[in-house]
Amino acid sequence: MAWRAQISHRLHELKILLAGETSEPINQHLKAFLINNYSDLKIMNPKFPFLVRNYKGAEPMIIGRYGFGHEEVKTLTGLTEPEIDRALQDLVKLGETYPKAWPITEELPPVVVNAITSEWD
């Protein structure tokens, strides 16, 4: 369960897509997962964007967005609530391999023009 607190540290955004209306049978496990877990996930990651949307004609899926626009998609069709939890955990683990930002380095490029002190010929 400690991985849940790492969501905001390893991802930029998490999209949860429901297929059509929330009352459709294909969404029952995903809907149960959201009812049982959303508040805990949000408490552990208060400023993290969890986007929950309904899309007609789409399969239920979860999309993790990482640094530099990289996205990973997990389809949730036919998965039970524990399997959905495992799919989310896999997306969080993938965040270890994708950087969120450029690495900090001491090798900075040289200053091209110092606008305050430079004189033009």
Residue, then its C-alpha position, 0 to 999 in steps of 0.5 A: m500500500a505504500w506505493r499509493a503515496q508514490i503516485s504523485h512522485r512518479l506520474h504527472e497525471l492519471k486518467i481513468l476512463l469509464a466505458g459510456e455510462t457508469s451504470e453499464p455492467i462493463n464498468q461495475h468493477l472499475k466503479a467499485f474500485l473508485i468508490n472504495n479507493y478514490s478518497d484514500l488515493k486523493i488523501m495520499n496525493p492531494k494535489f495530484p490530478f486524477l481525471v475520471r471521465n466517461y467515454k461512449g464506445a471506449e473500453p474502460m482503461i487507465i492512462g498514466r502520464y509521465g515526464f516528457g509526455h510519455e503515456e502508458v495505457k492499461t485496459l481494464t475490460g474484464l478485470t476484477e477490483p484487485e486486478i485493477d489495483r494491480a494495474l495501477q500499481d504497475l503504472v506507478k512502478l513504471g514511473e521509476t524508469y521514466p524521468k519526471a524532468w531533466p536530470i540536474t547537472e553541473e555541466l551547464p552550457p556557456v553563457v551566449v551573451n551577457a546582455i547587461t555587460s556586453e558591448w556591441d561592435 
